């Protein structure tokens, strides 16, 4: 197994870290290996002074402490979180944004309070349309003069879905600070920008929220700055990655295992197909995990190679609706949702030639 540490992508003005794709993929990502995506510096949070406010178009505004939430009905939900900019560095044409490779995705078991329980306790106005979530992380944007908080909204229907959580725990431990302690929103099936960290304020509103992280960032722009035709990023699309072998890896002639992950957001991964000859022929891989809602599935395929050379490996996932990854993703200027078939080039070496070179006989 390769070195297993989170991989830094950037530290300034915010820390962004990738999950290291491994030779032996793990179902549950350990907290210390879970990817990190930030927009600002980490906020200061004193849990003894912290509280969650629920306000706006509600019958009874609420102010809940950390202990108040711990006393409520807690539920557990496994879910994969993926940054919308995952695989941004793999586009043929460079796109703006943090240049993530394969690792802006991870999987954990979350525990928390159903958001609907809190909203129903406050009482929602009949005119309510959206719910806005504000984190404590704030800072300057290059396109705005004033300091802004990270804020996102959800349609009321999604906010009231029983699987939308206010997460207090991650993999059986209190939520780590880098992942939003004391509280983060968890919106399974949506790209992870929706799962606001360091959550401290919830507002129920009757109009569409137009904050910069809703209307400027996390929208699909087919042409730079063409916001007139912008399309919002929301639900995760079908995707997969080859974890092993890695790009440009050198392996020997013989028996190997190609393995990786596939995920489909709110849908199910029904199959993964692998090609070892650049897409001419495909074989169905073995799915190693049961079909669990919102969760990635590991897969593997045995591969025997008898001739040296450069081999082009490809992985293509399909969901239960029959939707498959395209050979080429539709480019957008912000580099979101790179769902193209994953391609890895592998160098297969003749073991005898390699041994001769090492011994100086060639």
Secondary structure, 3 states (H helix, E strand, C coil): CCCCCCEEEECCCCCEEECCCCCCCCCCCCHHHCCECCCCCCCCCCCCCCCEEEEECECCCEEECHHHHHCCCEEEEEEEEECCCCCHHHCCCCCCCCCCCCCCEEEEEEEEEEHHHHHHHHCECCCCCEEEEEEEEEECCCCCCCCEEEEEEEEHHHHCCCCCEEEEEECCEECCHHHCCCCEEECCCECHHHCCCCEEEEEEECCCCCCHHHHCCCEECCCCCCHHHCEECCECCCEEEEEECCCCCEEECEEEEEEEEEECCCCCEEEEEEECCCCCCCEECEECCCCCCCCCEEEEEEEEECCCEEEEEEEEEEECCCCECCCCCCCCCCCCCCCCCEEEEEEEECHHHHHHHHCCCC
